[in-house]
Amino acid sequence: MRRGARAGERRRPGWVGGIALALSGVVAAWTATHPATAGPPVPGMTIGVTHAQQSADGWGEPGAVSRARDVLASVAPVQNQHLMGWGALNPEPRPGDMEFASLDRRIEAITGTGAEPVLTLCCAPDWMKGGEPGTTDWDRLTTAPDPDHYDDFARLAAAAAIRYPEVRRFIVWNEFKGFYDEERNNWDVAAYTDLYNEVYRAVKEVRPDALVGGPYVVFDIWSSREEASHPSAVEGRWGVLDQRALDVVEYWLAHAEGADFVAVDASSGTRDDGLLTTDFEATEALGEVTRWVRSRTDLPVWWAELYATVDGERPSSDARRAAVMAQALVTVAQAGASGALLWQPEASEEVRTAALFTPTAEAAGGRPLPLVALLEVIGEELRRDPRRVETRWHPSGPMWTVRTPEWSAVWTPDGGVRGPFPTAVW
């Protein structure tokens, strides 16, 4: 956010006085008992995005694409793209026949916004998983490569690492896709770790400076120990974590040849019964995942995907969805996460997660959505020191507030997201 310009240009809206009156007592008491610098040291967290099929691409409406890229430049200093799929075509349709043009365009678009690109090393060309060379069956995108082709996939990953020296961080695979053993009703973590180790060695050989991490497993949450086939000891008002994901991380940490960070993935809602508490309070589950991982390793924790479940059916442009996501980001940052990538920054009917801008296929698209204003408040602070960010859910209101020493914002059902405005007006 261009704070100097915005602070100078912003006139205090009439509604600010009303909010200030309503909040003054609450904020004074809360600040006295929740100082911004309380709690143990945390590393600071960078917020970014993962581009999906549609995302401010050059074939969109020029004005909309330009506006969307301005949004990305303002609040997404890190941006992730997959090696194959989600906007990138098959990078090696035949053995040795590299076709990186579509991935080139995505990396160029990312760096064009001034962001640091991240590459998720998924998925595998068809010939690595039983298909015919020269063919691409997108219905089999998430099929894992055959073990006999782990070395081929690792070689492809190394080729990408050489081609894109601007990419420093590489995430190996996506959500354990293709690595579920139906007979055992469990993840095949040994097979994944074999693939990971092949990729780790290949990338480090050609790019010793690269940061490589995994395992990018999904931490499922269930409503109760009785409903979970593999309940863990980690539970709260929000539900109980599935033990299988915890076992994956434990195994991978013990058997990975090396790693520079741990990639995790979860939603704050339960698999079987949705939300057990309010959507704002349920984000504590994501903080608990972060703390559990940090208790097992000193490696940085990166959220490869982070989903904040909301009450009711709401579009990706919804203001409450944005506020709950902002609460989730503050929660995991204060729990010690180092990074968080938000899935699909462009609003979509198919993927209902908090988006950053309206569809760029429309001439009037690329407009910032409510989450952008919230990230303008908290993004820099979470990178610097998450303890400087304070949030509060007032269920009786209902109202949610977020504040830093300099800037504040508020969400209400009737008014949506209001702000940011200087904290001094409170």
N, C-alpha and C positions, 0 to 999 in steps of 0.2 A: 504494500500500500504506500502511495506517495504521501506520507503523513504530513509533511509541511504544507503541501498544496491543499490537502483535504481539510486540515485543521483551519487554515486561513479562509477557505471558501465556505465552510460549513456554517450555516446559520442555525442557531439552536431552535429546533422545531417546537411547536406549541405543546406537543404531547410529552416532551421531555420533562416539563415541569410536573405533570401528573405522575409520571413514573417515578420521578425523584421523590415526590411526597410519599408515594406508596412504599417505596423501598428504603427510605432514609433510616427508619428504625431497624429494619431487618439487616441492612448492610452494615450499620454501625455495630450491632451486636455480633454479627457473624464475623466481621473483620477482626474484632477484638479477640475472638476465640479461635480464628483460623488465619493466623498471619501467613502472608504469601511465601515466606521463606521457611516455613515449618517443614519438618520431615527430613529423611536421610538424603544425601546427595544423589542426584540422578544424572544420567549422561546428557540429557537433552535430546529431543526427537525431531527429525526432519519429516515433514509431510509431503507426499508426492502422489502421483496417480499412475494407474496402469491403463494404457490405451487398449481399447477393444476394437470391434469391427468398424464402427463409425466413430471418428474422433478428429475433428478439425483437419480433415484431409484436403489436399489440393483440389480435388474434384467437387468439393462443396461450393456453395454460393460464396463468391470472393469476399464480400463484405462480412458475411457471417463467419467465415474461416478466420479472417483478420481479427474480428472481435474475440473469437474463442481463443485464439493464440495469445491475445493480450491478457485474457483471463489466466491462462496457463502461466504466462510469464510472471504474473503478479503473485500467484499463490502456490505454484507447483515447481519448486526448485529441483525436484527429482522426478523423472518420468520413465516408466517401465514399458517395454515392448517385448512380445514373445518372438522367439526365433521363427516359429511357423504357426500360422493361425492368428485369429484376433487382429486382423489387418495386415498380415504378412503371408505371402504365398509360399509354396513349397520351395525351400532354399536349395534342395538337391534332388530334383525329380528322378535323376539317374545317377548311378555311382560316378562321382568325379565331375558331374555336370552342375556347377554352382550357378544359381540364379538368385542373386541377392537384390535385384532392382527394387522390389516392393519394400523390403526391409531397409534398404538405403533411404527410401523416401521417408519412412517413419523416423529413422534416426536423425535425418536432416531436419525434419519438422521439429523434433524434440530440441535439438541443439539450437535451432533457429529461435526458440523462445528463451534461450539462455540457460536452459536446464541441463542437469547432468543426466545422461541416459543410463538406464539399467536394462540388462537383457536377461529375460527368463529363458533358459535353455530347454524349451519344450515347444513344439512337439517333434516327432520323428517322421521323416519321409516314408512313403508306403513300402518301398523296397526293403526297408529295415524291419518291417513287421509283417512279412508274408505277401505283400502286394507285388504287382508287376512293375518293373522299372518304367518310368515315363508316365505312370498314372498317379492320380491323387484322388482318393475317396475321402471327402471331407467328413463323411459319417464315421470314419475310423480315425479321426484326428487324435482322439485321446487314447488310442491303443499304444501301449508301451512297446518299445523296440524288442525284438527277440534277443535273448542273451548273446547269441552268436554275432549280433550286430552292435553290441554295446561299444565296441572299439570304433566302429564306423560313426556312431553318433558322437562319440568323444572327439573323433577327428573333425567332424562337422563343427562342433562347438569350438574347437581350437581355431578352425578357419575363420569363424565369426569373430573370435577374440582378436585375431590378427587384423582382420578387415576393419574393425571398429576400435581403434586405440582410445577413442574418447569414452568408450564404455569401460568403467572400472569395476562395477559390481555385477556379478553373474549369479543368478538363482537357478539351481539345478532342478528341473522338472516343475510340475504344477499339480498340487493337491494329490500326489500319489496316483494320478490317473493311470489306469491299466495295471496297477500293482495291488489289487485286492484279490485275495484268495477266498473264493466263495466256499470252498469245502471246509476251510478252517474258520470261516467267518472272521477273518482278520487280515490286516495288512501284511504283504510280503515285504517286510522291511529289509530282509537280507538281500533280496533281489534288487530293491531300490538302491541300497548302499553299494552294491557291486557296480551299478551304473554310475552312481555318484562318484565313486573312487576313480573310475575310468575317466570321467569328465574332469574331475579335479586335477588329476595328473596331467592330462592333455593340455588344459588351459594354463596351468602353472608353468608348464614347460615352455610355452611360447610367450606367456605374459606373466612373468614372476610378480609384477605389480598388481595383478588382478586380485579382487576380493571374491571368493567363491563360497557359497553357502547353501544350505538346505535345512531340514528335509521338506519343508513346505507341506506338512501334513495338516489336515483339518482337525481341530479340537471340537468334537461333537459334544453337545450338552443335552442331557435328558432331564425330565421333570422330577424324577425320583430314583432312588436306588432300585426300587422294585421294577421300574419300567426299563432300566438299563441292563443289557445283557452282560456288560463289562463295566460296572460302576467303579469309580476310583474313590479315594478318600478325600478328594478335593470337591467341596460342595458349599453351597450358600443358599440364600433366599432365591437366587436365580436358577438353581438346579444343581446337577452333579455332572462333573466331567467324565467322559468316556475314558476308561483306562487304556484302551488300545492306542490312542494317540500319545499318551504319556510313555507307553512302552516303546513306541517308534522313536521318540526323541532320545530316550535312554540308550537304546541299541545304537542309534546313529552316532551319538556322541562317543560311544565306546569303540565303534568300529570304523568310523570315517577316517580316511587317511590324513585328512586335515580339513580345517574350516576356518573361515574368517567371520562368520556371523550365523545366527540361527534364524531361519525363516518360518513363520507360523501363520495360521489362518483360522478364523473362527467367526461365528455369528453370536450375538448376545441372546438370541432366542433359543428355546429348546427344540430338539428335533421332533418331539412327539406332542407337545402341548403348548407351543408358542411361548408367550411371555408369562412368567409366574408372578411378576411384580410390575411396576410401571416401566415403560421403556427407558426412561432416564436412569432409573435405579439398576436395571438389568445390565447396563454397561459395566458394572463391577465385575461381571464374569470375565470380561476381556482383561481387566486388570489382574485378576487372579491367575489367568493363563500366563501373563507376562511375569508375574512374581514367581510362579512355579518354575518356568524355564530358567529364570535368573538364579534360582536356588540350585540349579544343576550345573551351571556353567558360567564362566566369566565372559563368554562371547557376547557381542552385541545382539540384541533381539530386534529383528525386523518383521513387521507385520506385512506379509506379502499380499494378504487380503484381509479386510476388516469390515464386518457388517454389523450395523446397529439396527436391530429389529425395532419396528415402531408399532404403536397401537393402530389397528385398522388398515384398510387398503389405501395407500397413499402413493401418488406419483413421485417420480424421482426429483421433481421440482418442488415438492412440498416443504414448507418452512419448518414444520415440526421434525420431519425427517432430517433436515439440515442441523437443527439444534441437537437432536439425539446423537447424530454423528459427531458433532463438535464435542459433546460430553464424552463420547467414547474415546476420542483422540486425547483429550485431557487426561482421562483415566489411565490409558495405557502409557502415556508419557510420564505421568507421576509415579507409575509402577516401575518405570525404568526402561521402557522401550527406546530404541535408538532411531527407528524409522517406521513409517506407516504409509502404505500405498493404497489409495482409494481406487476401487475398480470402476472403470468407465466414466470419465469426466463428462461425457456428452449425455444429456437426458435421453431416455429411451422408454418406450412402453413395455419392452420385453424384460429389461433389467431394472427392477425397482430398488435402486440404492441412491443415496444422496448424490446428485450430480452438480457440476460446476457451471454448465452453460447449456442453453437451449440448442436444439438440433441445427447443425450447420448446413443441412440440405435445404433449409428454408431461407428465403432472402432476408427475413428479419431475425434470423437465428444468431447464435453465438453470444446471446445476452447472458450476463452473469445471473446466477440463481442465488438464493439466500445463503447457501453455504459459503460463498465467496466472501461475503461481509464478515462472517464469523472467522474464517481463516485469516482475514486481514487483521483481526484482533489478536488471534492466538498463535498464528504460524511462527512469527519471529520469536515470540516469547517461549514457545515450546522448544525451539532450537537452542535458545540461550539458557533458560532455566525454567522448567515446567512448574517449579514451586511458586513462580510469580503469577501464575494463572489461577484464579479462583472461580469455581462454578457453584451454583446453588439451584436445587430443584425445590420449588415451593408447591407441593401438591394441593394445598387448600386453595391456591390462587385460581387455576394453576398458572405457574409462571416459572421460567427458567432464566437465570442470569449468568453471565460470564463477565469477568472483569480482570484487567491487568492494572498495574499502577497508573497507566496512562489512558487506557481505552476500555470501553464497556459496551455491552450489547444485551438485549433482552428478547425473549420469545414469549408470546402469549397466544392463546388460541384465536383470539379475535384480531390481534394486530400483526401476527406473524413475527418475523425477525426485525427488530428495530435497532439501528446503530450500524456501525460503531460511532460512538461519540465520546468526547473526552470524559474520563472518569470524574473529573472535577465537577461536572454538572450534577452528580449525585450528592 
